[in-house]
Amino acid sequence: MSDTTVLYRIVLQVDDLDRAEQFYGKLLGDPGRRIPRASRHYIDCGQVILALVDVTGGNTTGVKPRPLPDYVYFAVSDLEGFHARAAELKCLSDEDVHGSSAGEIVKRPWGELSFYANDPWGNGLCFADENTLFTGK
């Protein structure tokens, strides 16, 4: 038995699972799979599951989804393709990252070629070319 820790799932809260399935299915190019009776939709992202969870449970009053406090980072082989889909979904970030447009494909000061987007629930997303990832090593 190993003491290695493995991240296997990250949860994003939503309030409309069908809309989340459509948004992420198009953006990530993978329709994923609905988890019956669980108000969840899973999309495999390598070894990590992106779990879209409807926190309202179908009740439109009261509970609201809370976005994560920081970005979710995706390593991709076709950065331009992901950027085109994000542009089509009109979700590219209009913020600034170290003096450059976050929504544009730019080589960042730490060496990553990347762009930033936001999902309809306020979660920040970053897509980086898999050949330029900064891992701190």
Backbone bond lengths (Angstrom), bond angles and torsions (degrees), N, CA, C in turn:
res aa  C-N    CA-C-N  psi(-1)  N-CA   C-N-CA  omega(-1)  CA-C   N-CA-C  phi
1 M - - - 1.452 - - 1.532 109.32 -
2 S 1.299 116.35 138.04 1.451 122.60 -177.36 1.524 110.39 -103.91
3 D 1.322 115.85 150.89 1.462 120.71 175.35 1.523 111.79 -93.08
4 T 1.330 117.32 13.16 1.452 121.64 179.87 1.522 110.11 -69.17
5 T 1.316 115.50 132.22 1.459 121.32 176.53 1.525 108.16 -93.55
6 V 1.315 116.70 134.80 1.459 121.93 -179.45 1.522 108.78 -125.29
7 L 1.319 116.19 124.35 1.458 120.73 174.06 1.520 107.40 -76.95
8 Y 1.327 117.69 123.87 1.461 119.05 -176.90 1.527 113.90 -120.68
9 R 1.345 118.49 -14.78 1.465 118.54 179.92 1.526 109.28 -153.74
10 I 1.334 115.17 141.55 1.458 121.77 171.61 1.522 106.92 -128.50
11 V 1.322 116.47 137.96 1.461 122.35 -173.40 1.524 110.51 -108.60
12 L 1.322 115.47 129.83 1.455 121.93 170.75 1.523 107.69 -113.80
13 Q 1.322 115.87 128.11 1.456 121.02 179.90 1.528 110.46 -82.87
14 V 1.332 115.72 137.44 1.465 122.70 178.15 1.531 108.29 -136.03
15 D 1.333 115.54 170.51 1.466 119.34 176.19 1.525 112.71 -121.24
16 D 1.324 116.53 7.04 1.466 121.73 178.86 1.524 106.90 -153.11
17 L 1.316 116.22 98.44 1.464 120.79 -173.65 1.527 112.15 -65.37
18 D 1.324 117.93 -36.56 1.467 119.89 178.12 1.527 110.68 -63.87
19 R 1.330 116.30 -44.10 1.473 120.62 178.75 1.529 110.38 -64.32
20 A 1.339 116.67 -41.44 1.467 120.72 178.85 1.523 110.65 -63.96
21 E 1.323 116.87 -41.59 1.472 120.86 178.04 1.518 110.38 -60.78
22 Q 1.330 117.13 -43.74 1.463 120.65 179.86 1.526 111.00 -66.32
23 F 1.337 117.17 -46.36 1.460 121.46 -178.47 1.524 110.91 -61.24
24 Y 1.321 116.33 -56.49 1.464 119.51 -176.76 1.524 112.50 -70.28
25 G 1.319 117.27 -33.24 1.463 119.86 176.51 1.520 111.23 -59.60
26 K 1.332 115.70 -43.93 1.469 119.65 178.78 1.525 110.90 -71.15
27 L 1.335 117.48 -47.24 1.457 120.89 -176.44 1.529 111.91 -62.42
28 L 1.320 116.66 -44.81 1.462 120.62 -176.30 1.525 113.31 -90.27
29 G 1.340 116.57 -8.91 1.463 119.57 179.29 1.519 112.63 70.15
30 D 1.325 116.46 28.09 1.467 121.95 -178.40 1.526 107.83 -148.24
31 P 1.337 117.92 120.58 1.460 119.72 -177.37 1.525 113.89 -69.85
32 G 1.328 117.60 -17.74 1.459 119.57 -179.02 1.513 111.98 67.32
33 R 1.329 115.39 -159.90 1.465 120.02 -178.25 1.525 110.45 -146.86
34 R 1.314 115.15 138.52 1.461 121.94 177.12 1.517 108.76 -78.04
35 I 1.324 115.66 138.67 1.452 121.38 176.41 1.529 106.61 -99.67
36 P 1.333 116.25 109.21 1.472 119.85 -174.52 1.528 112.75 -58.15
37 R 1.300 115.50 141.14 1.469 125.49 175.39 1.523 113.73 57.20
38 A 1.326 117.77 23.15 1.463 119.02 -177.86 1.525 112.97 -127.15
39 S 1.328 118.34 1.98 1.465 122.05 -176.69 1.530 111.34 51.81
40 R 1.353 114.88 40.31 1.464 121.26 -178.51 1.519 111.10 -133.07
41 H 1.315 113.57 153.36 1.456 121.09 173.34 1.523 105.94 -137.67
42 Y 1.335 116.88 126.44 1.461 121.98 -175.92 1.521 110.89 -108.81
43 I 1.335 114.89 138.39 1.456 121.80 172.80 1.522 106.72 -128.34
44 D 1.324 115.94 124.78 1.454 120.44 179.12 1.523 109.37 -76.53
45 C 1.327 115.27 126.16 1.464 122.52 176.75 1.523 106.44 -122.34
46 G 1.317 115.21 84.04 1.460 119.45 -173.40 1.512 108.66 65.97
47 Q 1.319 117.02 -127.06 1.457 121.61 -178.82 1.531 112.35 -88.09
48 V 1.343 117.08 -2.98 1.460 121.41 -177.72 1.522 109.56 -110.26
49 I 1.316 115.77 136.47 1.464 121.75 176.62 1.527 108.63 -91.33
50 L 1.328 116.63 126.83 1.456 121.51 169.77 1.521 105.45 -88.30
51 A 1.328 116.61 112.32 1.461 121.82 -177.95 1.521 109.42 -102.36
52 L 1.312 116.52 118.90 1.456 122.48 174.77 1.523 105.83 -96.01
53 V 1.318 116.82 120.00 1.457 121.25 -173.43 1.519 109.85 -121.44
54 D 1.324 116.29 122.08 1.461 121.93 176.76 1.524 107.83 -80.31
55 V 1.331 115.83 102.46 1.461 120.58 -176.87 1.519 112.84 -76.17
56 T 1.328 116.89 -11.13 1.465 119.15 179.54 1.521 111.82 -82.29
57 G 1.327 116.60 -17.86 1.460 119.66 -177.56 1.521 111.97 58.97
58 G 1.327 116.91 26.82 1.464 121.13 -178.92 1.511 113.55 88.31
59 N 1.320 118.03 -7.98 1.463 122.84 178.54 1.522 107.88 -91.50
60 T 1.326 117.76 119.10 1.465 120.77 -174.18 1.523 113.17 -86.06
61 T 1.323 118.30 2.52 1.463 120.00 178.34 1.522 110.26 -113.93
62 G 1.297 115.24 144.82 1.463 119.66 173.86 1.509 114.54 94.72
63 V 1.302 117.56 -88.97 1.462 122.20 -172.81 1.525 111.05 -71.91
64 K 1.328 115.46 133.27 1.461 121.05 176.56 1.527 108.43 -124.18
65 P 1.336 116.54 145.86 1.463 118.95 178.02 1.524 111.07 -66.59
66 R 1.318 115.28 143.85 1.464 121.29 177.03 1.524 108.28 -111.08
67 P 1.336 116.52 127.00 1.470 118.65 178.00 1.529 110.91 -72.88
68 L 1.312 115.56 156.31 1.456 120.69 174.70 1.535 108.47 -66.79
69 P 1.325 117.46 152.18 1.469 119.62 -177.03 1.523 114.44 -76.08
70 D 1.320 117.92 -11.33 1.464 120.17 -179.16 1.526 108.92 -142.21
71 Y 1.311 116.38 176.28 1.461 121.72 -176.37 1.520 112.21 -71.23
72 V 1.332 114.96 153.59 1.454 123.35 167.32 1.524 105.12 -102.42
73 Y 1.327 116.72 127.65 1.461 122.19 -174.07 1.522 110.95 -104.18
74 F 1.323 115.15 130.17 1.459 122.57 178.59 1.526 109.03 -117.16
75 A 1.323 117.17 130.98 1.459 122.25 172.39 1.519 106.89 -94.62
76 V 1.330 117.11 127.08 1.460 120.81 -175.78 1.526 110.97 -133.00
77 S 1.324 115.26 153.36 1.463 119.97 179.65 1.532 112.20 -89.77
78 D 1.329 117.55 -23.11 1.466 122.17 -177.87 1.524 109.18 -120.75
79 L 1.328 116.90 73.46 1.460 121.55 -175.89 1.527 111.75 -58.65
80 E 1.322 116.93 -40.39 1.472 120.47 -179.21 1.524 111.22 -63.71
81 G 1.337 117.02 -39.33 1.467 120.74 178.39 1.521 112.00 -64.08
82 F 1.325 116.41 -42.76 1.465 120.34 177.80 1.525 110.08 -65.56
83 H 1.326 116.78 -40.23 1.459 120.84 179.02 1.529 110.46 -62.49
84 A 1.314 117.21 -42.49 1.466 120.88 179.35 1.532 110.80 -62.09
85 R 1.336 117.18 -42.67 1.471 119.95 178.65 1.525 110.67 -66.45
86 A 1.335 117.52 -39.61 1.462 120.48 178.08 1.531 110.50 -64.09
87 A 1.322 116.77 -39.57 1.468 120.56 177.48 1.523 110.39 -63.82
88 E 1.316 116.69 -41.91 1.466 121.00 178.16 1.525 111.47 -63.04
89 L 1.322 116.91 -35.82 1.467 121.68 178.19 1.530 112.15 -80.97
90 K 1.330 116.72 -4.49 1.463 122.84 -179.74 1.529 111.77 56.50
91 C 1.330 115.33 44.40 1.464 119.36 -178.23 1.528 112.71 -118.75
92 L 1.346 117.70 9.19 1.457 120.00 178.89 1.527 110.15 -64.60
93 S 1.305 116.33 140.29 1.461 121.49 -179.51 1.521 110.17 -68.68
94 D 1.339 115.45 142.23 1.464 119.93 174.82 1.531 110.58 -105.14
95 E 1.324 116.19 14.32 1.460 121.13 179.79 1.534 110.78 -83.31
96 D 1.318 114.41 179.05 1.445 123.09 -179.53 1.532 108.73 -114.25
97 V 1.320 117.15 134.69 1.465 121.84 175.32 1.530 107.13 -122.68
98 H 1.310 115.82 108.28 1.467 122.26 178.82 1.531 112.40 49.98
99 G 1.325 116.31 45.05 1.459 121.24 175.10 1.510 116.10 85.48
100 S 1.341 117.13 3.07 1.464 120.72 178.41 1.523 109.73 -123.52
101 S 1.311 115.84 154.33 1.452 120.90 177.69 1.527 110.51 -62.64
102 A 1.310 116.55 125.41 1.464 121.01 -179.74 1.523 111.63 -65.57
103 G 1.326 117.89 -32.07 1.452 121.98 -176.07 1.522 114.81 -80.95
104 E 1.318 116.82 -6.17 1.463 120.96 178.62 1.522 109.98 -98.61
105 I 1.325 115.69 152.38 1.464 119.96 173.75 1.520 107.29 -74.62
106 V 1.337 114.97 116.10 1.459 121.56 -174.89 1.525 108.65 -140.47
107 K 1.332 116.05 146.00 1.456 119.77 170.66 1.528 106.83 -79.62
108 R 1.317 116.64 114.97 1.459 123.12 -176.22 1.533 110.15 -78.17
109 P 1.331 117.50 160.32 1.470 120.42 -178.37 1.530 113.82 -55.63
110 W 1.310 118.83 -25.65 1.466 122.02 -179.78 1.530 111.68 -89.55
111 G 1.344 117.07 4.98 1.454 121.85 172.27 1.516 116.59 100.62
112 E 1.327 117.80 -11.28 1.468 119.27 -179.85 1.524 110.74 -77.83
113 L 1.309 115.52 140.46 1.456 122.68 169.24 1.520 104.82 -93.75
114 S 1.350 117.47 115.75 1.463 119.10 -170.50 1.524 112.54 -155.54
115 F 1.336 114.24 170.85 1.464 122.23 169.52 1.525 108.36 -145.23
116 Y 1.327 115.57 161.36 1.461 122.57 -177.67 1.524 110.55 -118.64
117 A 1.331 114.66 149.81 1.461 121.94 179.13 1.530 108.21 -144.41
118 N 1.324 115.60 171.55 1.465 121.43 176.85 1.517 108.77 -134.01
119 D 1.330 116.11 135.67 1.460 118.05 176.47 1.530 109.62 -82.58
120 P 1.331 118.52 169.36 1.465 120.81 -178.23 1.524 114.59 -63.11
121 W 1.325 119.09 -10.45 1.461 123.00 -177.42 1.526 111.89 -105.82
122 G 1.343 115.93 9.70 1.454 120.86 175.04 1.512 115.83 89.03
123 N 1.319 117.73 6.52 1.462 120.67 177.15 1.520 110.03 -79.08
124 G 1.334 115.65 132.59 1.449 120.99 176.51 1.517 110.44 -84.41
125 L 1.322 116.26 136.37 1.459 122.81 -178.45 1.516 108.67 -126.54
126 C 1.315 116.81 138.19 1.460 121.20 175.16 1.515 107.94 -126.20
127 F 1.317 115.83 133.61 1.463 122.46 177.99 1.519 107.74 -115.95
128 A 1.334 115.47 123.18 1.457 120.97 -177.64 1.521 110.36 -122.63
129 D 1.328 115.27 142.55 1.464 120.44 175.22 1.523 108.20 -61.40
130 E 1.323 115.73 127.58 1.466 121.07 -175.16 1.531 113.30 -61.50
131 N 1.313 117.60 -18.90 1.462 120.97 -179.86 1.537 113.24 -87.60
132 T 1.346 116.54 -3.11 1.470 119.16 -176.33 1.525 112.48 -124.24
133 L 1.323 118.93 16.37 1.459 122.13 -173.36 1.528 112.34 -62.85
134 F 1.330 115.29 133.80 1.455 121.05 172.25 1.518 107.59 -93.70
135 T 1.313 116.77 117.01 1.471 121.13 -177.62 1.526 112.15 -114.99
136 G 1.321 117.58 6.61 1.446 120.72 178.48 1.518 114.22 82.95
137 K 1.314 115.86 3.42 1.480 119.44 -179.22 1.513 110.69 -97.36
